[in-house]
């Protein structure tokens, strides 16, 4: 395997007295989907947020260990945090389109970054919406309000909005938790397109979803990384009894 | 947790065992009918094969229903996948029993060219292997499965012995060729039956370990002399 895109090295994290991650070491390969799954409260979302430094302002939050992006420590003093967030995009569970049109949602980031060239912006809109598997559904109404889209479309729009900044890594926290099966299938379809080009890290909303999309899967239980395996293996032949019990629905 | 599902899995296994005993009985009856040259009983074995086929389809439908409704993973998924494979093997085993019954009808009441000795031995071996292979599945006993699969060599040895013996008859007296060939088919059916039991043993190993491996790799055929 080539050099991992992200290396998580002996990371522990606590909110005050409450330890939520314990000595996590995990390599995340480039151009693949890595799934972080397990019962609630296992530390998956916290780990996702740490990869984007979203917990920097959490009071009482204490992290030890290192997280490297392309070999560089993202918590090193002087590290360019806005730059990090351009390289590492994040999509949350609830789709939150910005007020405004579909087009404005996608161009918001690039415009903020100073891009004004109309042709270039149009190009970004089409590319991002295509990658998010939304283009065909909205290409004739790019200037209508984003709020009029269905929940599933709104979530794909949020993915497109992240992609507009041409990130290298996309983090997704239960991106289909509020969606119906068809919208879920479309979001998953877009993820399978994205993995050809991006490093995708996702907290799925069910074990079944994890099994459908995972190139690699890491099982978290109470702050501990129990097992990390190729997706093909972990859902058919897990090694650890706790993983087995969880994926077969015997606890969790 | 998931008690209803666990009960469904248990029931699936019970149905599979029931199919297994129907198949064992079919084989025993087919050879018994051959020994006694009982046409009526042979026809009964052939008719009964329909029931075995139906049973197999019913179990297959149960497997698919469980996969669709329970979305099984890991050991549950492997168990159900194994049952799907095993019932296919069992159904084929039943075809061998029906095959033997058809051969008996062909031989008819014509006196045997020799007493049947090794064919009943193959039957005993087949039945014992089948029984223990299904038990190994229930017990998830990998070691037992491996041992049973190795016994396929004994069945092959019996088959070779019958083969040689019948060939000798045919060479000595060409008038025996027709019946000897038919008895050879019977032995061949019994030999294939044991191969199918070996497949069941492979599924036991798969269910427990997730490993998919052929257990009895056939040596390449010797050069014709």
Interface residues (C-beta under 8 A of the other chain):
Chain A: X207 X208 X211 X233 X235 X236 X237 X238 X243 X244 X247 X248 X249 X250 X251
Chain B: X1 X2 X5 X71 X72 X73 X74 X75 X76 X77 X78 X209 X210
